[in-house]
Amino acid sequence: MYTPWTRDARVRADVINIAPDVSGWLTELNAHNTSQVSKGQVLFTVDKARYQVAYDQAVAQEAQAKVAWQRAQNIADRRARLQTAVSKEDIDNSRLDAASALATYQETQAETQSALIDLQRTTYLSPDDGKITNLDVSKGDYVNKGVTKLALTVKGSYYLTGYFEETKLPEIHIGDSVDIWMMAGTRHLTGHVTSIDAGISNTNITAGNQMLPDVEAGYSWIRLAQRIPVNIKIDNIPADMNISSGMSASVRVVNADDKARTSGMHSILADIGAVLD
């Protein structure tokens, strides 16, 4: 009567979608489906030799542009000192040439930095501890920049989202204890409420003419309570228990009032037992 509960709860976790930041042939793959990885571990390498060549070319072009700028600057300085022997037009042109050469040099510096970033990102390191999921690539495949090829479920990030009827929300508070029963097995877990979502989608309203809301003319005579997501932190997951994001569970929120009632009932039962003895 007093305890909010639902059989519609799902296990969730922090999942990082992993995609290469450069395109090319996958030359090294150290990740395997369901394998555990550590933060900083090399997961894969993409065509490092090709990007090394591109970086070396950028460095050479930067050096060449630097020499051209220094030469143009020397000419401009020399003509500026010979004002009586050189026309003002030549002096101005030499200054413009030096400025143009400097801009070209700065552009090649940026290109070198960009090539270095690409080279560094040919090797992808695991961003966190966790387990590889949904691996969709093999060594030798050509991969494209930004296209997700695997996911990483972050270690220790599992939590539950229970979908409670809105009529039960007044009895749910942040920090309340939660009893958890996973559908996979009969083991009992505990947790606590960490947050209540701020909203859900309104399926009764769509954008109509002039972006005004197009509200349905009719509504159900029987109003069904909307279900609001309540997020639950699992206190402890046994080491021998397999848990995956998406699993189903039943949850029961035990708030302070319930605890007081339960404690009072236990006290009454104890008193009755003492009298009977």
Secondary structure, 3 states (H helix, E strand, C coil): CCCCEEEEEEEECCEEEECCCCCEEEEEECCCCCCEECCCCEEEEECHHHHHHHHHHHHHHHHHHHHHHHHHHHHHHHHHHCCCCCCHHHHHHHHHHHHHHHHHHHHHHHHHHHHHHHHHCCEEECCCCEEEECCCCCCCCEECCCCCCEEEEECCCCEEEEEEEHHHHHHCCCCCEEEEEECCCCCEEEEEEEEECCCCCCCCEEECHHHCEEECCCCCCCCCCCEEEEEEEECCCCCCCCCCCCCEEEEEEECHHHHHHHHHHHHHHHHHHHHHC
